[in-house]
């Protein structure tokens, strides 16, 4: 059987023998295609070529479509991410930021709490602003510890807050609480122990008993007698021998004592204050530079404190003491005998100073007394290590006010003493 779609050999020969002109005139045949093959555009008319290109185009189209779908997905995902980020920022702004701001914002009441109840708070010696703020917050005075510390940081006067008990209102601003702590009128002085310049250990004992109560008498006496337990500075030892008395080391100041404080702890507060004064003024070093032991300088300071009423006379009294010691003369100072009388519970105004028994009688005993005779203040301590220049050996009250008259001449002294007695200026 012959396939109708297959050319016969004789047909091929006939086609091969067709001339150029005849080939160009063949219907439906592009002469250029005979030499170079059909154009791509012409291939589109070829069912087989069209089918091949259509499948490729389909694949490319599908890839383009898939790519576009992916791009649309990415765009949607990007828009979703932006939306989620915006929602997150809004949530942080609405819910978290206010809480963070609230956390760091200092809680503080407004006003002075005048319509609120009063409470008592205690500021202890050495308390920092932070410690005071904590105390105030615990008592309900301020809304937060920071409310007070912020106010204290903004006011340099906060460093002047004194130890003691204070009456403050609840619900006060930090600044209002600070103002009351700086106001002496709001301070409760019931537990204050005031050691004045020239006060003796006997005076301090009585004041301690008044503040701590008569029931503490024995404990107070025991603490005073056991002076080695209250931290006396070692610079004042005589070799390995510590001072036998706290006299001279109970520095004049106002001390706010906590309720129930042990007498020994109360005395230690005074000694600590003395040590701080010694270090800040260089008293110990100045004494050594002037050629006397620190303890001797403290004794001289105590005598000057007892003898002089006016600061200008303090360094002159110190010079008289040093001059008499150098000259080998007894001091013959009434204040030392008066101290001996006080230690025995006697009235100093009713004893004859030259007849008092014991080492504090400087009429009979040469040199300095064995201990200070009171607790001197800063002016007297400074005078002892910085005495005035002069050759004086005597002094006596020179007027009713108590200004002292100084002289190196014994006859001039005798005459001035007679004038003092005549005018009742305080001479015995």
C-alpha positions in Angstrom: 0.0 0.0 0.0 1.3 3.5 -0.8 1.3 6.2 1.9 -0.4 9.2 0.5 1.8 11.5 2.6 5.1 10.0 1.3 6.7 11.4 -2.0 7.7 8.9 -4.7 11.2 8.8 -6.0 10.2 10.0 -9.4 8.5 13.0 -7.8 11.7 13.9 -6.0 13.5 13.7 -9.2 11.0 15.9 -10.9 11.3 18.5 -8.1 15.0 18.5 -8.3 14.9 19.3 -11.9 12.7 22.4 -11.5 14.5 25.6 -12.6 14.9 28.6 -10.4 12.2 30.5 -12.2 9.9 27.6 -11.8 10.6 27.2 -8.1 9.9 30.8 -7.5 6.6 30.5 -9.2 5.6 27.5 -7.2 2.5 28.4 -5.3 2.7 28.5 -1.5 6.4 28.2 -1.4 8.7 31.0 -0.1 11.8 31.0 -2.4 13.9 32.4 0.6 12.8 29.5 2.7 14.2 27.0 0.2 17.7 28.5 0.7 17.7 29.7 4.4 14.8 27.8 5.9 11.6 29.2 7.1 11.4 32.4 9.3 10.3 32.1 12.9 7.1 33.9 12.0 6.4 31.4 9.3 7.0 28.6 11.9 4.0 29.8 13.6 2.0 28.5 10.7 3.6 25.2 11.2 1.4 23.1 13.5 4.3 21.2 14.9 6.5 24.3 15.4 3.5 26.2 16.9 2.9 23.4 19.3 6.5 23.4 20.5 6.6 27.2 21.0 3.3 27.1 22.8 4.5 24.7 25.3 7.7 26.8 26.0 5.6 29.9 26.2 3.3 28.2 28.6 6.2 27.2 30.8 7.6 30.8 30.7 4.2 32.1 31.4 3.7 29.8 34.3 7.1 30.8 35.6 6.1 34.5 35.2 2.9 33.8 36.9 4.6 32.0 39.8 7.1 34.8 40.1 4.3 37.3 40.2 2.4 35.3 42.8 5.6 35.1 44.9 6.1 38.8 44.6 2.5 39.5 45.6 3.0 37.1 48.6 6.2 39.0 49.6 4.4 42.3 49.2 1.5 41.0 51.4 3.9 39.6 53.9 5.8 42.9 54.0 2.6 44.9 54.5 1.6 42.4 57.2 5.0 42.8 58.9 4.6 46.6 58.8 1.1 46.3 60.2 2.3 44.0 63.0 5.2 46.3 63.8 2.8 49.2 64.0 0.5 47.3 66.3 3.4 46.4 68.5 4.6 50.0 68.7 1.1 51.1 69.6 0.9 48.4 72.3 4.2 49.5 73.8 3.2 53.1 73.7 -0.2 52.4 75.3 0.7 49.8 77.9 4.4 49.5 78.5 5.8 53.1 78.2 3.4 54.5 80.9 4.5 51.7 83.3 8.2 52.4 82.6 7.6 56.1 83.2 5.7 55.4 86.3 8.5 53.1 87.5 11.1 55.8 87.2 9.0 58.7 88.3 9.6 59.7 91.9 6.5 59.3 94.0 6.0 62.5 96.0 3.2 64.0 98.0 2.3 67.6 97.6 2.1 70.1 100.4 3.2 70.1 104.0 0.7 67.6 105.3 -0.7 70.1 107.8 -4.0 68.3 107.8 -2.4 64.9 108.5 -1.5 63.2 111.8 1.9 63.9 113.5 4.5 61.2 113.8 7.9 61.1 115.6 11.0 60.1 113.6 14.5 59.8 114.8 17.6 60.9 112.9 20.7 59.0 114.2 24.2 60.4 114.3 25.9 59.8 111.0 22.7 59.1 109.1 23.0 59.9 105.4 20.2 61.5 103.3 19.3 58.1 102.0 19.0 56.7 105.5 16.9 59.6 106.6 14.7 59.2 103.5 14.2 55.5 104.4 13.2 56.4 107.9 10.7 59.0 106.7 9.2 56.7 104.1 8.7 53.9 106.7 6.9 56.4 109.0 4.6 57.5 106.2 6.0 61.0 106.1 7.1 60.9 102.5 5.7 59.0 99.5 9.1 57.5 98.7 12.7 57.5 99.9 13.7 59.3 96.7 11.3 62.1 97.3 13.4 63.1 100.3 16.8 62.3 98.8 16.0 64.4 95.7 15.1 67.4 97.9 18.2 66.9 100.0 20.4 66.8 96.9 18.9 70.1 95.7 19.6 71.9 99.0 23.1 72.1 100.5 21.6 73.0 103.9 20.5 69.3 104.2 24.0 68.6 105.5 23.1 70.6 108.6 20.4 68.2 109.8 21.1 67.4 113.5 20.6 64.0 115.1 17.5 63.8 117.3 13.8 63.2 117.3 11.5 65.3 115.1 7.7 65.7 114.9 6.6 65.7 111.3 3.3 65.2 109.5 2.3 62.3 107.4 2.0 62.8 103.6 4.5 65.6 103.3 6.5 66.4 100.2 10.2 65.7 100.3 11.0 69.4 100.4 8.5 70.1 103.2 10.0 67.2 105.3 13.5 68.6 104.7 12.4 72.1 105.8 11.1 70.7 109.2 14.2 68.7 109.8 16.2 71.9 109.4 13.8 73.8 111.7 15.0 73.6 115.4 11.5 74.2 116.6 10.4 70.8 115.2 13.1 69.0 117.1 12.3 67.2 120.3 15.1 68.0 122.8 14.0 65.6 125.6 16.7 63.1 124.7 19.4 65.7 124.1 22.6 65.6 126.2 24.3 69.0 126.1 28.0 69.0 127.2 29.1 72.6 127.6 32.7 73.8 127.4 34.3 73.4 130.8 31.8 70.7 132.0 33.4 68.1 134.2 32.9 64.3 134.2 30.7 64.9 137.3 28.5 67.3 135.3 28.2 64.8 132.4 27.3 62.0 134.9 24.4 64.0 136.2 23.2 65.0 132.8 23.3 61.4 131.5 21.2 60.3 134.5 18.7 63.0 133.7 18.3 61.9 130.1 18.6 58.1 130.6 16.8 57.9 133.9 17.8 57.5 137.6 17.5 53.8 137.2 20.6 53.8 135.1 22.8 55.5 137.7 24.9 52.5 138.5 25.5 51.7 134.8 26.5 55.3 134.2 29.0 55.3 137.0 30.4 52.0 135.9 30.9 53.2 132.4 32.7 56.4 133.6 35.0 54.5 135.9 35.9 51.9 133.3 37.3 54.4 130.9 39.4 51.8 129.0 36.2 50.6 127.4 35.1 53.8 125.7 37.7 54.1 123.1 40.1 56.8 124.4 42.6 57.7 121.7 45.9 55.9 122.0 47.9 59.1 121.2 47.2 60.2 124.8 48.7 57.2 126.4 51.7 57.6 128.7 53.8 54.8 127.3 51.6 51.7 127.7 49.5 53.4 130.3 46.1 54.7 129.1 44.5 57.7 130.7 42.8 56.7 133.9 39.8 59.0 133.4 37.6 60.1 130.5 37.9 63.7 131.7 39.0 65.9 128.9 37.7 63.5 126.2 34.0 64.2 126.5 33.9 66.8 123.8 31.5 69.7 124.3 28.6 69.4 121.9 24.9 68.5 121.8 24.3 64.7 121.6 20.9 63.2 120.7 20.7 59.9 122.5 18.5 57.1 121.3 16.1 55.7 123.9 17.7 52.8 125.8 21.2 53.6 124.7 23.9 52.1 126.9 25.8 54.6 129.0 29.1 53.3 127.6 27.8 54.0 124.0 26.8 57.5 125.0 30.3 58.2 126.3 31.8 56.7 123.2 29.9 59.2 121.1 31.6 62.1 123.0 35.0 60.5 122.7 34.5 59.9 119.0 33.6 63.6 118.6 36.8 64.5 120.5 38.9 62.3 118.3 37.4 63.9 115.2 38.2 67.4 116.5 41.7 66.3 117.3 42.3 65.0 113.8 40.7 67.9 112.0 42.7 70.5 113.9 46.0 68.6 114.2 46.0 69.1 118.0 48.2 66.0 118.7 50.8 67.0 116.1 50.8 70.6 117.3 51.4 69.5 120.9 54.4 67.4 119.9 55.9 70.2 117.8 55.7 72.5 120.7 57.6 70.0 122.9 54.9 68.7 125.1 52.9 65.4 125.2 49.3 65.6 123.8 47.9 64.6 127.2 49.8 67.4 128.9 48.5 69.9 126.2 44.9 68.6 127.0 45.4 69.2 130.7 46.7 72.8 130.0 43.7 73.4 127.7 41.3 72.3 130.5 42.9 74.6 133.0 42.7 77.5 130.6 39.1 76.7 129.9 38.3 76.8 133.6 40.2 80.0 134.3 39.4 82.3 131.4 36.0 83.6 130.6 36.9 85.3 127.3 38.6 83.7 124.3 41.3 86.4 124.1 42.6 85.4 127.6 42.9 81.6 126.8 46.3 81.7 125.0 47.7 84.0 127.7 46.6 81.6 130.5 48.3 78.8 128.6 51.5 80.9 128.4 51.5 81.6 132.1 51.2 77.8 132.8 54.1 77.0 130.5 56.2 79.9 132.0 55.6 78.7 135.6 56.4 75.1 134.7 59.6 76.2 133.0 60.5 78.3 136.0 59.8 75.4 138.4 57.1 77.3 140.2 53.9 75.7 141.4 50.9 76.7 139.3 48.9 77.8 142.3 45.7 77.7 140.3 42.3 77.7 142.2 40.5 75.7 139.5 42.5 72.6 140.1 41.6 72.5 143.8 38.0 73.3 142.9 38.0 70.2 140.7 39.3 68.0 143.5 36.5 69.3 145.7 33.8 68.4 143.0 35.2 64.9 142.7 34.6 64.4 146.4 31.1 65.9 146.2 32.1 69.0 148.0 31.0 72.6 147.3 34.1 74.3 145.7 33.0 77.6 147.0 33.3 76.4 150.6 36.8 74.9 150.6 40.2 76.6 151.0 42.0 75.8 147.8 45.4 75.8 149.3 44.3 73.2 151.8 42.6 70.7 149.5 44.1 67.2 149.8 45.4 65.3 146.8 47.4 65.8 143.6 45.0 68.4 142.2 46.2 70.9 144.8 48.6 72.9 142.7 49.6 75.1 145.7 51.3 72.2 147.3 52.2 70.0 144.3 54.5 71.1 141.5 53.7 70.4 137.9 50.4 69.7 136.2 47.6 67.8 137.8 47.3 64.1 136.9 44.3 64.6 134.5 42.4 67.3 132.8 40.1 69.1 135.1 37.2 69.6 132.6 36.3 69.0 129.0 37.7 71.9 127.0 36.3 73.3 123.7 38.1 74.1 120.5 39.3 77.6 121.5 41.0 76.3 124.6 42.6 73.4 122.8 43.9 75.7 120.2 45.3 78.1 122.9 47.2 75.2 124.6 49.2 74.4 121.5 49.4 78.0 120.3 50.0 80.0 123.5 50.5 83.8 123.3 54.0 85.2 123.4 54.8 86.8 126.8 56.8 86.5 130.1 53.8 86.6 132.3 53.8 84.6 135.5 50.6 85.8 137.2 47.0 86.7 136.3 44.0 87.9 138.3 40.5 89.3 137.5 41.0 92.8 136.3 37.3 93.9 136.2 33.8 92.8 137.2 33.2 91.1 133.8 36.1 88.7 134.4 38.7 90.0 131.9 42.1 88.9 133.3 45.1 91.1 134.2 48.5 89.5 133.3 51.8 90.5 134.7 55.3 89.1 135.2 55.9 91.3 138.3 54.8 89.8 141.6 54.3 93.2 143.3 52.0 94.3 140.4 50.1 91.0 140.9 49.7 91.5 144.6 48.3 95.0 144.1 45.9 93.8 141.3 44.7 91.0 143.6 43.9 93.4 146.4 41.9 95.6 144.0 40.0 92.5 142.8 39.1 91.6 146.4 38.1 95.1 147.3 35.8 95.4 144.3 34.4 91.9 144.7 35.4 90.9 141.3 35.6 87.2 142.2 38.9 86.9 144.1 38.9 84.8 147.3 
